[in-house]
Amino acid sequence: MQRIRSHEALDAEKQRHEYLLLKISASWCNPCQIYTPIIESVSA
């Protein structure tokens, strides 16, 4: 999994890959924390 911190980095990834899986989360969000391991396993 790679952190994308700018629009330019996102645009570069969109050029390199046909599909992207984006994970947007917050440390205080319980559902985000529950789904993090699932999303990380899919991204591998």
Summary of the structure (lengths in Angstrom):
residues: 44
radius of gyration: 11.8
end to end distance: 7.3
largest distance: 32.4
contacts: 66
relative contact order: 0.18
helix: 55%
strand: 0%
